[in-house]
Amino acid sequence: MKELSLQPLTAELFAPFGAVIDGQTPCETYPINEGLTQRHNALASVDCAAEGGSAALSLFRAQAVSTGFVLRGMERHPLGSQAFINTSGNPYAIVVAPAGDLDEAAIQGFLASSSQSISYHRGTWHHYLLALDSASDFVVVDRIGPGNNCDERELKSPMQLVLP
């Protein structure tokens, strides 16, 4: 079985798949609230208006997985972006592949730190949430509305997750 090792999550490496949401990603910054808050502006956009969709906030609670977890499938959302805001402060794994036809040879894995959140571009293939240390909560910003916004594919060659 093919193994998938995780690489550290950086804005540059993750750019083909979406945006990293954290205080380290280069962006426009400026003080607000009488100088007591630093705004990191527009780290990710919400792309959800296709076919009459709108943005929604949800809470996802992911159970932890461990080394050896077998990745069996991927999904994508063709009508909207999907952001995962890490509210538990735990590291987690991200498994992605470029938009378009699912290319299993192009699957990549990232290790998100406890302070990183992400937003997938519309159409990016990804595995569902992979919490690592313990059950973890994520506020999810994604599309609700008419139309099929979730394509799922079973992997022809399942992959075993290798954690650092």
N, C-alpha and C positions, 0 to 999 in steps of 0.2 A: 504494500500500500504506500502510495506517495505521502510524504510528510510535508506539512506546511509550517515553516518557522516564521515567527513574528519579527518584524523589524520595528524600530522606534517610530512612532507617529510624528511626522513633521508636515508642516503646511506644504512644502515643496513636493515631497513624495506623494502626498495625498491629493494634490490639486487635480489630477485627471478624474478623480472619483467624487470630489466634493471639497468642503472647506473644514479646516480645523478651527474650533471656537475655543480660544484661550487668551490669556493676557500676553503671550509671547509672539503670536502671529502678527507680522507687520501689517499695519492698517493706519488709517487716519485716527489720531487720538487727540482729545482736547478735554480740558477740565469743565465740569458742570457742577451744579448744586453748591454754589458759593466756593468752588474750588475743592470741595471735599470728596468728589467723585471724579475718576478719570474714565471718560467714555472711549471705548474701543469700538469705533463706528463701523457698521455694516460688514461684520466678519463673514456673514453668509446671507444669501437672499432666500426668500420663501417663494418657490415657483409652484403654484398650485391652481392657477385660474383655468387651466385647460378643461374644456368641456363642462364649464360651469362649476368648477370646484371652488372651495374656500379653505382657509387655514383653520386648523383645530389644534388645541393643546390636549394631550393625553398623558397619563402616567403609565409607564411600563415597568414591571418588577421582574427582573431576570434572575433566574436561579444560577448559581455558580457551576462552571464546568472545570475540568482539570486536564492535565496533560493526557493525551491519548484519546480525547474526545474525537469522534469521527464526524467529519463534515459530510453530509449526504445530499445537500441541496442548496440552492441559491434562489433569491427572489429579486425582483426589481419593481419599481413603481413608475410606469410610463407616463403618468399624467401629473406627477408632482414630486418635488423634492421632499426629503425627510430628514429632520434634524433630531439628534439625540443629545439632550443636555444632562450630563452626569450630575446627579444630585446626591449621590451616596459617598462620593470621594474615594471610590475604589478604582483600581486599574481594570481595564477590560480589553478584550481582543476584538479586532475588526478584520473581517475577511471580505474582500471586494474583487470585482472584475469590471473591465470597461463596459460601457453601454454598447448596445448593438446585440448581435448574436452572442450567446454565452460561449466564451472561449476559455475552457478549463485550464489551458496552458498559461493563461494570463492572470490567473487568480493570485492575489497577493494578500499577505497577512500583516497587520500592524498591531503594536501594543500601545494602547492609549494610557497615559499616566492618569493618576487620580484627579488631576486638575484640567484634563482635556475633554472637550465635547466635540461632536462632528455633525456635519450636515452633508448628506449624499445629494449629488446632482440628480435631477430627474433621469430615470432610465439606468442608473448605475446598478449593476448586479451586486448583491451583498448577502451575507449570511445573517440570520437573525442574531439578536443580542447575545454576546458571550461574556457574561460576568465571570470574574476569575476568583477573587478572594472569598467572596460571600455574596448572598443575594444583594442585588443592587437596583436602585430606582433611577429611572431616566424620565425627564419630561420630554415628550415627543411633540414636535411641531410638524404636522403633515397635512395632506389633503383629505377632505371629506367631500362627498358629492357623487353625482351620477357617473356611470362609466366604470370599466374594469381597470382598477389602478394597482393590481397586484398580479404579476406573472411569476409563477414558481416553476423551477426546473430541478429535476433530480440529477445529480452528478453521475456521469457514466463511470467515473473512477473516484470513489469516495477518498477523502484525504484525512490523514490523522493530524490533529493539532499538536504542535510541539511548542511548549511554553518555555520561556527563558528561566 
